[in-house]
């Protein structure tokens, strides 16, 4: 494949002479080439509110994209007669080449109701080393990426594309040997992906295998980098597959790939001809975070209390970094609280809640609102004799989240009940006096039941398998863990299908993520945040 490729939005301004001649001769086509750039009109806000759809959802099959969204009549003519089940739509961006007279909320609703899967594409600023007009300022790349993501979400919402939809950034081929240019693209995409996550959308990325995709692969596990959730790679070899020799199997596994296997060409179905690019898609929604999603945006968050002031902070998650800059105070002067626990959604209003123990032994319930905390309610007294209090999820499978705590040498389950109360304690373990850390982690062993992770005084880490009313044995999953404090389950933080564990390193106060898999924690990933004077809530 050549080092560069024709932009997938196929505007006349970006075509080579031969392609431009072909485009002029093809004036009768549905695709309108070379139209001026403009911002998507938001005349269908009411329709967007009335109809909402998460796209593309689960889709494995062929898709096409055209510079301009085809008319509903054309889409109807192609439905069932063409091999395509999905269509790429250009929802916005300063580098979008064609007008979009058909692309309205009503059009989106019509196509979705007809069975089409939609692949939203956004064509914003391009690499600084290209000849295109609108370029990334490498000194402001992160902020520019965030700004583009915010606008993409605005455009998507106006069309009725709901949270959870994949928004694909179109980054045309560039000279990746230009170090400053390459760094600018990576920083821009870091901002794009992080902001989309904060806003509740998934990040997709389109580029050439030889430039943009190669650079993403090289940066795939870089410290502090929020990589795109989905890849859309261009290799015009007409090989209809989402595997590629240049993309490792470990990069974007599990239904997160799309390939543009053929560039601009004409195809005719139902008597209607369109100039299109052809793609093979294998996408499915990201796994749920399972727990620890305080904001409800689909990504696990971190909550921490500052020891000196008692202030409680929310660190919105984005799949990689718990940002100091984006943290928000959700509680003030909790100095009288010596244990604070994320219990899950105890009042079943769709928001994650907190439970805190006061030094006098009173236990308080704080309903989460998604952005803060509501009016508290006392739910128990005389809890001074318990330590290592933690949420464990719905341990007994009755539909309410539960608490677990160590009392003396025994481990007790406190089942959550309706009316934001706790039921009578049930002893589920003995010999726990030597345990120095305890947290609920979710279903680490993938047997359908939530598990516990505990550390003993020797620094050995154990997973205790849940089994509704008891523990079903333990498995050693690590050693040398005395160098960490405040172990906490953070759900599926990176949304790869396995629950994860976070802990603070005593040597640097760094909050580190340990990725779960196959009943164990595999390795420490890049640092999420600095927790000097702070403790994650377990």
N, C-alpha and C positions, 0 to 999 in steps of 0.2 A: 504494500500500500504506500502511496505517496505520503510525504511528510505533512502535506496540507490537504484539505478537502473543501469542496464547495459548501458554504454555509447551508445548514439544513432548512433555514427559513427562505432560501432561494429567491431573495429579492433581486431585481435586475441590477441594482447597484453593486452586487457582489458576484455577478456571473462573469465568466470569462467570455471573450468575443463569440466563440462558437455557440456557447450556451445562450448568450444574449440574442443571437440571431434566431435560434430555435424558439426562444420565448416570444419574440416579436411575431414570428410566423404563426405561433399558436394562440393568437389573440382570441380565438373562439372558445378557448378553454375556460372552465369555471374559475381557475386560479387567476387572480388579477395581480400582475407583477409590477414592481417599481412604484407602488403608491407611497405617498409621503408618510412619514412617521406621525403618529398621533397617540394621545392617551385614550385608553378605552373609555367610551362614554358610559356613564352610570345611570342610564335612563330606566333600567329594569331593577332598581333596588327593591321594589315591592315584590316583584316576581322572585328575586333571589331569596327574600325572606320567606316567601310562601313555599318554595321548593329548595331542599338542601340535599346534596348528595356527596358522598365520599368517593373520590375517584383516584385511580381506576379500581380500587378494591382488589379482589383476586382476579387476575387475568393472565392466562397463558395462551398466546396465539399471535397471529399477525396483526399489525396495525400499520396504517399509513398516516402521513402528515402532508398537508398542502400549505402553501404560503398563506392563503386565505381560507378560513373555514367555509366549506362548501354549503350551498343552500340546503334546506331541509328536503327539497325535492330531489336533489342529487344524492343526499345521504340515503333517502328512501330507495332510490334506484339501485344504489350499491349494496344495500342491506340484503343479504341472502344470495345475491348474485356474485359477489366478490369473495375472495378468501379472507377478507379482513373483518375483524371483530372490534377493533379499536381505532381511534383517530386522535392524532396529536393536534392540539389547539394552542395557538399563540395568544396568551392572555394579556401580554403587555411587555413593557421594557423599552428603553430609549433606542435600542438598536433593532426593534421589530420592524421588518421591511414592508409589510403589506397592511392595507386597511382591512378592517374586520366588520363589515356591515352586517354580516349574518350572526356574528358571535354575540349573542345576548343571553340573558338568563332563560328566556323562553326557548331559545334554540337548544341550550343545554338540557333543559327539561325534556324537550321533544326527543332528542337523541338518546338520552338515558332511558326514557320510557320505551324507546324502540329497541333497546338492547345493546346499544353501542357503549363501549368503555372509552373514557376520555383520559387523555394524557396531557395535562396542562404544561405548557412550555413558556418560559419567560426569557426574553432576549434583552438583557441590560448591558451595562458597560462591558467592553471587551478588553483583552490583554493590551498592555501599553506598547507592546512590540508589534502590533498589527497595523494595517493601514486604515482601519475603520475609524469613523469619525468620533464616536463616543468611547473613550478609553478609561481604564482604571487609573486613578492617581495612586501610584504605589505607596505614597506617604500617608494616604487616607483609605487604604484598601479595606480594612476591617469595617470601618464606619460605612463605606460605600456599599459593602456587602449587606450590612444590616439594613440600610436604607432601601436597597433593592428588594430585600425579603419582605420588609414591611409593606412596600407598594404591591408586591406580588400577592400578598395575603389580601390586601384591599381589593385588588382586581378579582381574585378568586372568589372572595365572599360575595362580591357584586353579581357574579355569575351563578351563585348558589353552590359553589364548591366548598364543602364543609371541612372543618378541622379533621385532620387525619389524612386528607388528600395529599398526594405526592406532587410537589411543585418542582419541575425540572428546570434547572438553569442551563441555558444554551451558551456555552463558551466555545467560540469557534477556534480552529487550529491556530497556534502561535509558535514562535520560536522559543522552545524551552531551553535552548542553550544560553539565552539571555537571562542571567541569574536574577537581576532586579525584576524583570518582567515575570519570571516564574514565581518568585517570592510574592509578588503582588497578586497574582492569580490565586495562589494558595491562601493568602491572608483574606482576600475578598471572599473566597468560598467558605473560609472559617466563619466569617461574619454572617454570610448568607445562611449556612446551616444552623448555627447557634440561634440566630433570630427566628428562623422558622420553627425551631423546637420550642422556644419560649412562647410562640404564638399558636402552637398546637398543630402545626403542619409538618409533614415529612419532607426531607430534602432529597431531590434528585439532581443528577449532574450529567449533562451531555457534552462530549468533546471527542476529538480524534484520539484513537488508540496511541498514536505516536507522539502526542504532546500532552493535552490536558489529562487524559486517562493515565498515561505513564507517570505523570507528576503526582497524581493522586495515589497511585499504587506505592510510589516511593515514600510518600508521606502518610501512608495508611494508619500506622500506629505511632505517629510522632506525638511526643508529650504535648498536652494541651491543645491538640487539634481535633476539631469536631468534623469528622469526615462525612460526606454525603451518605445518606441511608441507602440510596439506590443509584445505580450507574446506568447510563444510556450511552453506549460507545459506538463510534462510527468506524466501520471497516467495510469498504465497498467491494467485497469479494464475491458477493451473491451467495455466500454460504449461510444458509438459514439455521443458525445456531446461536446460543448465548454463551458458549464456551469460546475461549480464545487463548492462543499460546502465550499472549502477552499479559494475561490476567490470571494470577494465581487462584487456585481453587478456594483458598482461604479468604480471598477478597470478595466482598459482597456475596456471600453464600446464602442459600435458603430463599430463593425466589426474589432476588433483588437486582436482576439484570435485564437489560434491554439492548438489542443490537440493531443499528441501522445498517442493513446489509446491502442496500442499493440506493444510490442517490437519485436526483431528479430524472424522471422518465414518465412517459404517458402510459396509462392503462385505461381500458374501457370496459364498463359493466353496465348492464341495464340500458345500453344505448348512450351512456354519458361518459365522456373522456375527461380525465383530470391528470395534471402533472403532479406527481407525488414522489416522496421518498418512501421506501419500504422498510419495515422493522419487524423484528421478532421480539415479543415481550414475555417475560416470566416474572410477574410481580404478585406479591400478596402482602396484606397489611402487616405491619410490624407487630411482634408479640406485645401483649399488654405488659406494663411495668409490674403488675400484680400487687404491689404495695408501695407505700412511701411517696405517692403522688399527691402532695398536699394541694397544689394549684389546679389539678385536674386537666393539665395540658397534655397528658400522655407520657410524661417523663418523670422519673423519680427525682425527688428533691431532698435536700439536706436541711435539717433543723438543728440549731445549736443554741446553747445558753452561755452567756458570758459570766464567768465566775465573779468578777469584781462588781458588776452592776446588777446582775440577775436578769438582764435584758435577754429576750429570746429573739433569734433571727431566723428568717427563712432564706435559704439559698436556692433559688429556682434552678432545677436541673436542666441540662440540655444534652445529656448523653455522655458528657465528658467532664466539664468543668463546673464546680460550684463557685460561682464568681463572687468575689468580695464586692465588686462594684455594683452588682445587681441585687445584693442582699436587702431584705426588708425586715424592719423590726415589727414583730407581731405580738410581743409581750414585754412589759416594763416592770422592773424591780421585783423579779420573782426570787428574791434572795431567801425567802422563807420556804422555797420549794427545793427539797434535796433529792428529788427524783422526778424526772419528766419523761413521759413515755408517749410514743406515737401508737395509738391503739388500733387505728383503722377507722372505718366508718361505723361507729357504735350506734349513732342515732339514725342511720340508714337514710340520710338525706343526699347521698352522693358525694359528700365531702369527708376528707380525712380529719379525724379528731385527735386531741391530746388528752392525756390524763397526767395529773401532777400530784405528788405527795408533799404535804406540808410537814414541817419539822415536828408538829404536835401529833402527827399520825393521821390527820384528815386527808382523804383522797378526793380530788376534785376533777370533774369532767369539764373540758373546754371544747365546745363544738367548733369545728373548723368551718370557715366560710369560703375557702378557696383562695382568699387573699389575706385573711386574718382570723381572729377568734371571736366567738360570740360570748354570751353571758354564761358564766360558769355555774356548775351545779355540784353540790357535795354528794358523792355516791358511796362513801365508806368512811369509817373511823378506825382508830387503833391499828394503824399499819406501821407503827414504828419498828416492829419486830421482823420486817421483811427487807430483803436486799436484792439487788440484781433484778429489779422489776422490769419486765419487758412485754411488749405485745407479741403475740404468737400467731396472729391470724385467726381464722375460724377453726380452732384445733378440734373441737368436738362436733363439727359439721352441723350446727343447728341454725346457721345463717347469721350469726353475730360474732364479731371478733372477740377474742379472749385475752386475758392477761396471765402471765406466769411469773412466779416469784419464789425465791429461796427463803425459807424460814427455818433457822437452825440448820439442821442437816437434811431437811426434807425439801422437795420441790412440789409446789402447789399450783394447780390450775384454778383460775377464777373465771368462770364462764360469763361472757357478756349476755345481757338479757334485754328485752324490750323495755322502753321507758328509761333508757340509758342507766341501767343498774347492773350490778354484778351478782351472780348467783353464789351459792355456798361453795367454799373451796373444796377441791378434790386433790388428795395427795397422789402424785403421779411418779414420784421418784424418791429414793433414799440415798444417803451417802454423798450429799452435795455440799458439805461444809467446806471442802477444799476448792470449790469452784470460785474463781476470781472474776470471771466475765461470763455473761449470758445474754444471748439475743435471739429473737425469732428471726429466721431468715427466709421463710417461705418454703416451698417444696423443692429443696435442693436435691433430694434423692429421686424426684420425679415418680413417686409412687402414689400420688394423689392426696397426700397428707402433708400439712405444714410441719417443718422440722425446727429444732433448736440447735444453735451452735454454742458451745461452752469451752472455756479455757480453764485448765486446772493450774495449781500453784507451781507446777514444774514447767509451765509454758506449753503444754501439749493442747492442741486444738481438737475438739471432738464434735461430730454431728450426731445428734440424738434424733432418731426417726420417730415422727409422730404416728399414732394409730388410733385416732378418735378419742379414746378415753384413757390411753396409756402411752408409754414410750416403748418402741419396739426395738430396743438395742441401740448401741452406739458404734461409731466408726471413727478411727483416728484419721484426721485429715491434715495434720500439720504439727510441727514442733518448733521450738524457739520463738514462741509468740509473746514472751514476757517483755519484749521491746515495744509492744503496742498497748494502747489504752482505748477505752470507749469503743469496743467492737459494736457494730450496729448493722443489722440487715437493711439493705437499701432497695429491695426488690430487684427487678431486672433493669438495672441502671442503664445499661447500654442497649437494651431491648434486642438481645440476640437469642432469646428463648430460655435463658437460664438465670436464676436469681443470683445476686452478688452480695458481697460482704465488704464493708468499709471499716477502717480502723485508723486511729491516730498514732503515728510513730512518735515515741517519746523523745527521740534524738533531734527531730526537727519540727515537731508539732504539725507535720503534714498529714492531711487526710488522704489516705491511699485506698484505691479500689482494688479488691481482689475478685477476679471474675470466676463465677461458679460454673461447674460443668461436670457431668458424670458423677455426682454425689460428692464432689470435693471442691476446693477453691484452687484454681490452677496457678495463677501468678499475680503479682502486684503490677497494676497498670500505672500510667502516669498520675501524678498527684492531682487531686481534685481541688484542694484548697489548703490554706494554712489555718490551723486551729489553735493558735497561741492564746491561752486564756479562755478557750471555748471547748465545749464538749458536745459531740453529736448526741441526739436524744435517741435512746434505744428502747 
